[in-house]
Amino acid sequence: MNGGKLYIVPTPIGNLSDITIRALDVLKKTNIIIAEDTRITKKLLNHYQIKSELISYHKFNESKRVNFILDLLKSGKIISLVSDAGTPLLSDPGFVIVKEVIKQGFNVEALPGPSSILPSLLLSGFNPERFLFYGFLNKKSSIRNKEIKEIGKIPYPVVLFESPLRIMILLEEILNILGDREVAIIKELTKIYESVMRGKISEVSSLLNKENLKGEFVLILGPCKEITADTKSEELNEKINFYLKTGKTKKEIVGIISDEFGIKRNDAYKIVHNKQEVH
């Protein structure tokens, strides 16, 4: 189809220097930039003296913006889609617009660029060869608990996003459901106060208690290690001891161990109730 073109343009996640030359060229030639928060994007545009017109889109008006954007593309306009920080669509609005633009046959181009996902993974200390990006967990506790159980079975790192208001709650939930797993928390990536905390949840939580809980957090959940019912694992023994010390019943521990290690409940029952044989 003839007409305009939609660019998906990643923008810096903190340090304004982290933007590609190509992204700047595209934003400069763009007729209209659709931005999640025009106030935030305006700071970037002013820094690089970009004069393109700005209009807002967000999760509350995204569906209403679709026809307006399609009309602009039909008239031959070049449009760039940006989020407040990082790559649009990944735990950010934009998918509704992009899906419809593709459906209508317009040209769409996605630029490579800044994202908190890969740098966080590389800083985590976990093997990055395979990983799962999950983003934000569901806000409803019953659904979120199910999600934690599911991602707890994955044998490679899982990348999560969380707000500063909920990061401590999330760590406590993971601790209660999966046990004292290895995690990495990356805070304020690319900014002045960037920090990385690695270790067991109990260790990282104590570090966070001393931190100013502001800024954006990426939480990397370490991989679930495959352990069979016959494996007299020191780690498994430590986990059972940990749960017993926290006052959980053997019945509760059976369920946790079964979920976390992918062990059949009957086998988990034998391991927990014959704990004196596990050394």
C-alpha positions as CSV (number, residue, x, y, z in Angstrom):
1,M,0.0,0.0,0.0
2,N,1.2,3.5,-0.8
3,G,1.1,6.1,1.9
4,G,3.0,6.9,5.0
5,K,5.3,4.9,7.2
6,L,5.3,4.0,10.9
7,Y,8.7,3.7,12.7
8,I,9.0,2.0,16.1
9,V,11.8,4.0,17.8
10,P,13.6,3.0,21.0
11,T,14.6,5.9,23.2
12,P,17.1,6.1,26.2
13,I,16.2,4.4,29.4
14,G,18.1,6.9,31.5
15,N,21.3,8.3,29.9
16,L,20.3,10.5,27.0
17,S,23.5,9.5,25.1
18,D,22.1,6.0,24.7
19,I,20.3,6.7,21.4
20,T,21.4,5.6,17.9
21,I,22.3,8.1,15.2
22,R,19.7,6.4,13.0
23,A,17.0,6.9,15.6
24,L,17.8,10.6,15.8
25,D,17.7,10.8,11.9
26,V,14.3,9.2,11.9
27,L,12.9,11.4,14.6
28,K,14.1,14.5,12.8
29,K,12.4,13.5,9.5
30,T,9.2,12.3,11.2
31,N,6.1,14.4,10.7
32,I,4.4,13.3,13.9
33,I,5.8,11.5,17.0
34,I,3.3,9.6,19.0
35,A,4.6,9.5,22.6
36,E,3.4,7.7,25.8
37,D,4.0,10.9,27.8
38,T,4.7,14.0,25.7
39,R,6.4,15.8,28.6
40,I,9.0,13.1,28.9
41,T,9.6,12.8,25.2
42,K,9.8,16.6,24.9
43,K,12.9,16.6,27.1
44,L,14.6,14.2,24.7
45,L,13.6,16.2,21.6
46,N,14.7,19.5,23.1
47,H,18.1,18.0,24.0
48,Y,18.7,17.0,20.4
49,Q,16.9,20.0,18.9
50,I,14.2,18.0,17.2
51,K,11.1,20.0,16.2
52,S,8.7,17.2,15.1
53,E,5.1,17.5,16.3
54,L,4.2,15.4,19.4
55,I,0.9,13.8,20.2
56,S,0.1,11.5,23.1
57,Y,-1.0,7.9,23.3
58,H,-1.2,5.7,26.3
59,K,-3.1,2.6,27.5
60,F,-6.2,4.8,28.2
61,N,-6.5,6.3,24.7
62,E,-4.6,3.9,22.5
63,S,-7.6,2.3,20.9
64,K,-9.1,5.7,20.2
65,R,-6.0,6.9,18.5
66,V,-5.9,4.1,15.9
67,N,-8.2,5.6,13.3
68,F,-6.5,9.0,13.7
69,I,-3.1,7.5,13.1
70,L,-4.4,5.4,10.1
71,D,-5.7,8.6,8.5
72,L,-2.3,10.3,9.0
73,L,-0.6,7.3,7.3
74,K,-3.1,7.4,4.4
75,S,-2.2,11.0,3.9
76,G,1.4,10.1,3.5
77,K,2.7,11.1,6.9
78,I,5.8,9.6,8.5
79,I,5.0,8.7,12.1
80,S,7.3,7.5,14.9
81,L,6.1,5.6,17.9
82,V,8.1,6.0,21.1
83,S,7.6,5.1,24.7
84,D,8.8,7.0,27.8
85,A,12.0,4.9,27.9
86,G,13.3,1.9,26.0
87,T,11.7,-0.1,23.3
88,P,7.9,0.4,22.7
89,L,5.4,-2.4,23.1
90,L,7.6,-4.3,25.6
91,S,5.5,-3.8,28.8
92,D,4.5,-0.5,27.2
93,P,1.5,0.5,25.1
94,G,1.7,0.5,21.3
95,F,0.8,-3.0,20.3
96,V,-2.8,-2.1,19.4
97,I,-1.6,0.6,17.0
98,V,1.1,-1.5,15.4
99,K,-1.2,-4.5,14.9
100,E,-3.8,-2.4,13.1
101,V,-1.2,-0.5,11.0
102,I,0.2,-3.9,9.9
103,K,-3.3,-5.2,9.2
104,Q,-4.0,-2.2,7.0
105,G,-1.0,-2.9,4.9
106,F,1.2,0.1,5.8
107,N,4.9,-0.1,6.0
108,V,6.3,-0.6,9.5
109,E,9.9,-0.5,10.5
110,A,11.3,-1.3,14.0
111,L,14.7,0.2,14.9
112,P,17.1,-1.5,17.2
113,G,18.1,0.4,20.3
114,P,17.9,0.8,24.1
115,S,16.1,-1.7,26.3
116,S,16.6,-2.6,30.0
117,I,16.1,-6.3,29.3
118,L,19.5,-7.4,27.8
119,P,21.8,-5.1,29.9
120,S,20.1,-6.4,33.1
121,L,20.4,-10.0,32.0
122,L,24.1,-9.5,31.2
123,L,24.7,-7.9,34.6
124,S,22.7,-10.6,36.5
125,G,25.5,-13.1,36.5
126,F,23.2,-15.8,35.2
127,N,23.8,-17.6,31.9
128,P,22.2,-15.4,29.2
129,E,22.2,-18.1,26.5
130,R,18.5,-18.7,27.0
131,F,16.0,-16.6,29.0
132,L,12.4,-15.6,29.3
133,F,11.2,-12.1,29.3
134,Y,7.9,-11.9,31.4
135,G,7.7,-8.2,32.3
136,F,5.1,-7.2,34.9
137,L,3.2,-10.0,36.8
138,N,-0.5,-9.7,37.1
139,K,-1.7,-7.3,39.8
140,K,-4.4,-9.8,41.0
141,S,-2.7,-11.8,43.8
142,S,-4.4,-15.2,42.9
143,I,-3.2,-14.9,39.3
144,R,0.2,-13.6,40.2
145,N,0.8,-16.5,42.6
146,K,0.0,-18.9,39.8
147,E,2.4,-17.0,37.5
148,I,5.2,-17.2,40.1
149,K,4.7,-21.0,40.4
150,E,4.9,-21.3,36.6
151,I,8.0,-19.2,36.1
152,G,9.6,-20.9,39.1
153,K,9.8,-24.1,37.0
154,I,11.7,-22.6,34.1
155,P,15.3,-23.8,33.8
156,Y,16.7,-20.5,32.7
157,P,16.6,-16.9,33.9
158,V,13.3,-15.0,33.9
159,V,13.3,-11.2,33.5
160,L,10.6,-9.3,35.5
161,F,9.7,-5.7,35.8
162,E,8.4,-4.2,39.0
163,S,7.6,-0.8,40.5
164,P,9.5,0.6,43.5
165,L,6.3,0.5,45.5
166,R,5.9,-3.3,44.9
167,I,9.4,-4.7,44.6
168,M,9.7,-5.7,48.3
169,I,6.2,-7.3,48.1
170,L,7.2,-9.3,45.0
171,L,10.4,-10.6,46.6
172,E,8.4,-11.7,49.7
173,E,5.9,-13.5,47.4
174,I,8.6,-15.3,45.5
175,L,10.3,-16.3,48.7
176,N,7.1,-17.7,50.1
177,I,6.2,-19.6,47.0
178,L,9.5,-20.7,45.5
179,G,11.9,-20.5,48.5
180,D,15.1,-18.6,48.9
181,R,16.0,-18.5,45.2
182,E,19.0,-16.8,43.6
183,V,18.0,-13.4,42.0
184,A,19.5,-10.3,40.7
185,I,18.0,-6.8,41.0
186,I,19.1,-4.0,38.7
187,K,18.1,-0.5,39.8
188,E,18.3,2.7,37.9
189,L,20.0,1.2,34.9
190,T,22.3,3.6,32.9
191,K,21.6,6.4,35.5
192,I,23.9,8.0,38.1
193,Y,22.7,5.7,40.9
194,E,22.7,2.5,38.9
195,S,23.2,-0.5,41.2
196,V,23.1,-4.3,40.9
197,M,22.3,-6.7,43.8
198,R,22.9,-10.4,43.5
199,G,22.3,-13.3,45.8
200,K,19.5,-15.2,47.5
201,I,16.2,-13.4,48.0
202,S,16.8,-13.1,51.8
203,E,20.2,-11.4,51.1
204,V,18.9,-9.0,48.4
205,S,15.9,-8.0,50.5
206,S,18.1,-6.9,53.3
207,L,20.1,-4.8,50.9
208,L,17.0,-3.2,49.5
209,N,15.8,-2.3,52.9
210,K,18.8,0.0,53.1
211,E,18.2,1.5,49.7
212,N,16.1,4.4,48.7
213,L,13.3,2.6,46.9
214,K,12.9,4.9,44.0
215,G,13.5,4.4,40.3
216,E,12.9,1.5,38.0
217,F,13.6,-2.1,39.0
218,V,14.4,-5.2,36.9
219,L,14.3,-8.5,38.7
220,I,16.0,-11.5,37.2
221,L,14.8,-14.8,38.8
222,G,17.5,-17.4,38.6
223,P,16.9,-20.7,36.8
224,C,15.2,-23.6,38.4
225,K,17.7,-26.4,38.8
226,E,16.4,-29.8,37.7
227,I,16.5,-32.2,40.6
228,T,15.1,-35.7,40.5
229,A,13.4,-37.5,43.5
230,D,16.5,-39.6,44.0
231,T,18.9,-36.7,44.1
232,K,20.1,-36.2,47.7
233,S,20.8,-32.5,46.9
234,E,22.4,-30.2,49.5
235,E,20.3,-27.4,48.0
236,L,17.1,-29.4,48.4
237,N,18.0,-30.2,51.9
238,E,18.7,-26.5,52.7
239,K,15.3,-25.5,51.2
240,I,13.4,-28.1,53.4
241,N,15.3,-26.8,56.5
242,F,14.5,-23.3,55.5
243,Y,10.7,-24.0,55.2
244,L,10.7,-25.9,58.4
245,K,12.3,-23.0,60.2
246,T,9.7,-20.6,58.9
247,G,7.0,-22.8,60.4
248,K,5.6,-24.3,57.3
249,T,4.0,-27.8,57.7
250,K,5.5,-30.8,55.9
251,K,2.3,-30.9,53.8
252,E,3.0,-27.3,52.6
253,I,6.6,-28.1,52.0
254,V,5.6,-31.0,49.8
255,G,3.6,-28.7,47.6
256,I,6.3,-26.1,47.3
257,I,9.1,-28.6,46.6
258,S,6.9,-30.4,44.0
259,D,6.2,-27.1,42.2
260,E,9.7,-25.7,42.3
261,F,11.6,-28.7,41.3
262,G,9.0,-30.4,39.0
263,I,8.9,-33.5,41.3
264,K,5.9,-35.7,41.5
265,R,4.0,-35.1,44.7
266,N,4.4,-38.7,45.9
267,D,8.1,-38.4,45.4
268,A,8.2,-35.0,47.1
269,Y,6.3,-36.5,50.0
270,K,8.9,-39.2,50.5
271,I,11.7,-36.7,50.4
272,V,10.2,-34.4,52.9
273,H,8.9,-37.1,55.3
274,N,12.2,-39.1,55.1
275,K,14.3,-35.9,55.5
276,Q,16.6,-37.6,58.0
277,E,17.9,-39.7,55.1
278,V,18.7,-36.6,53.1
279,H,22.3,-35.4,53.8
